[in-house]
Amino acid sequence: MEGAESKVPPVQFPDIKRPEDVVQMIMKDELKFGVLIGLIEVGEVSNREVVNTILHLVSLSLA
């Protein structure tokens, strides 16, 4: 039944390991927040980095 299922290749992102990388990504802010949430869930970022990145993303969306 392999042919019956359509496989969608996963979206390829460069190595995103820090919140600064999220801010520099060229995509919609909703996706940036999603990537940031993923980093938080796996424990890759500190609270300070999270707050700074969210403030930066919010300030970009208000500009």
C-alpha positions in Angstrom: 0.0 0.0 0.0 3.0 2.3 -0.3 1.8 3.8 -3.5 -1.6 4.7 -2.0 -0.1 7.0 0.6 1.3 10.3 -0.6 4.5 11.1 1.3 5.2 14.8 1.9 8.9 15.4 2.5 9.6 17.2 5.8 10.4 20.9 5.8 14.2 21.3 5.8 15.5 23.9 8.2 19.1 24.7 8.9 20.4 23.8 12.3 18.3 25.8 14.6 19.7 25.6 18.1 19.4 29.0 19.6 16.6 31.6 19.8 18.7 34.0 17.8 18.5 31.5 15.0 14.7 31.6 15.2 14.6 35.4 14.9 16.7 35.3 11.7 14.6 32.7 10.0 12.8 33.9 6.9 9.2 32.7 7.5 6.0 33.7 9.1 6.1 34.7 12.8 3.6 31.9 13.7 6.1 29.3 12.5 8.9 31.1 14.4 6.9 30.8 17.6 6.3 27.1 16.8 10.0 26.5 16.4 10.7 28.4 19.6 8.1 26.3 21.4 9.9 23.2 20.1 13.2 24.4 21.5 11.6 25.1 24.9 10.0 21.6 25.0 13.4 19.9 24.4 15.1 22.2 27.0 17.5 23.8 24.6 17.0 27.4 25.8 17.1 29.3 29.1 14.2 31.4 30.4 16.1 34.6 29.6 16.7 33.6 26.0 13.0 32.8 25.7 11.9 36.1 27.0 14.3 38.1 24.9 13.3 36.2 21.8 9.6 36.6 22.3 10.0 40.3 23.0 12.0 40.6 19.8 9.4 38.7 17.7 6.6 40.7 19.2 8.4 44.0 18.5 8.9 42.9 14.9 5.2 42.1 14.4 4.2 45.5 15.8 6.5 47.5 13.6 
